[in-house]
Amino acid sequence: MWRRAASDRITNSEGAAIRLTALEEILVSKENQIDRLDDKTFLITINGRQRQVERDELSFDELVDLAFDDPAKGPQIVFTITFREAGGRIPEGELDEGQWLKLRDGTIINVTRTDQS
């Protein structure tokens, strides 16, 4: 079995370096890219607190839940979400209820709650 050492060398089970053919190098490289995609998490800032999320898109409601420990919801309560440094085609703006936000590392999100009573 092959494994990639911390220094990006390929080693066998005894730790000895092995020389790979060009095709083997491509296959190992692709396998490592897939592993990194599977392990991808995003570090975002929401209402001034850093959060780590495991998906690249979150819904309006999911962002509200992340922003507040106990988001009081009701007919008189309105949430407003603004964002900047987001992924996707629109890097900054305002998110409407029912929409999804494409994330990337460093996305900054502000969620405000207004009671209209």
C-alpha positions in Angstrom: 0.0 0.0 0.0 1.2 3.5 -0.9 0.8 6.5 1.2 1.9 10.1 0.8 4.3 11.3 3.5 4.1 14.8 5.0 6.8 16.0 2.6 4.7 14.9 -0.4 6.9 11.8 -1.0 5.3 8.5 -1.7 6.4 5.8 0.8 5.7 2.1 1.2 4.4 0.6 4.5 8.0 0.5 5.8 8.4 4.2 5.2 10.9 3.8 2.3 10.4 6.2 -0.6 9.3 4.7 -3.9 9.6 6.0 -7.4 6.3 6.2 -9.3 5.6 6.3 -13.0 4.0 9.4 -14.4 0.6 7.7 -14.5 0.9 6.6 -10.9 1.8 10.2 -9.9 -1.4 11.5 -11.6 -3.6 8.8 -9.9 -2.1 9.6 -6.5 -2.5 13.4 -7.1 -6.2 12.9 -8.1 -6.8 10.8 -5.0 -5.4 13.5 -2.7 -7.5 16.1 -4.4 -10.6 14.1 -3.8 -9.6 13.6 -0.1 -9.2 17.3 0.3 -12.6 18.0 -1.2 -14.3 15.5 1.1 -12.6 17.1 4.1 -13.4 20.7 3.1 -14.8 23.0 5.7 -15.3 26.7 5.5 -14.4 29.2 8.2 -17.0 32.0 8.1 -17.8 35.0 10.4 -21.4 35.4 11.4 -22.4 38.3 13.7 -18.8 38.7 14.7 -18.2 35.1 15.7 -16.2 32.6 13.7 -18.0 29.4 12.8 -16.8 26.4 10.9 -19.3 24.8 8.4 -19.0 21.7 6.3 -21.1 22.8 3.3 -20.5 25.4 0.7 -24.1 26.7 0.7 -26.4 27.6 3.6 -30.1 28.6 3.5 -31.5 31.8 4.9 -33.0 29.8 7.8 -29.8 28.0 8.5 -27.9 31.3 8.7 -30.4 32.6 11.2 -30.0 29.5 13.3 -26.2 29.9 13.2 -26.4 33.6 14.1 -28.5 33.2 17.2 -28.4 30.6 19.9 -32.2 30.8 20.3 -33.6 32.6 17.4 -37.1 33.7 18.5 -39.3 33.5 15.4 -42.8 34.7 14.8 -45.1 36.8 12.6 -43.8 40.0 14.1 -40.1 39.1 13.8 -38.1 39.9 10.7 -34.5 38.9 10.0 -32.2 40.7 7.6 -29.0 39.1 6.3 -26.2 40.9 4.7 -23.0 39.4 3.5 -19.7 40.1 1.8 -16.7 38.1 0.5 -19.0 35.3 -0.4 -18.5 32.7 -3.1 -20.5 32.5 -6.3 -21.4 35.2 -8.7 -22.5 37.8 -6.1 -19.8 38.4 -3.5 -21.7 40.9 -1.4 -25.3 41.9 -0.9 -28.5 41.0 1.0 -30.1 37.6 1.2 -33.9 37.3 1.1 -35.9 34.7 2.9 -35.9 31.4 1.0 -32.6 32.1 -0.7 -29.3 30.2 -0.3 -25.8 31.8 0.1 -22.7 30.3 -1.6 -19.8 30.4 0.9 -16.1 30.5 0.8 -13.4 30.8 3.5 -13.7 34.2 5.0 -17.3 35.0 4.1 -18.6 37.6 6.5 -22.4 37.5 7.4 -24.5 39.8 9.5 -27.9 38.7 10.7 -30.2 41.3 12.4 -33.5 40.6 14.1 -36.2 43.2 14.2 -39.4 42.9 16.2 -42.1 44.9 14.3 -44.7 44.9 17.1 
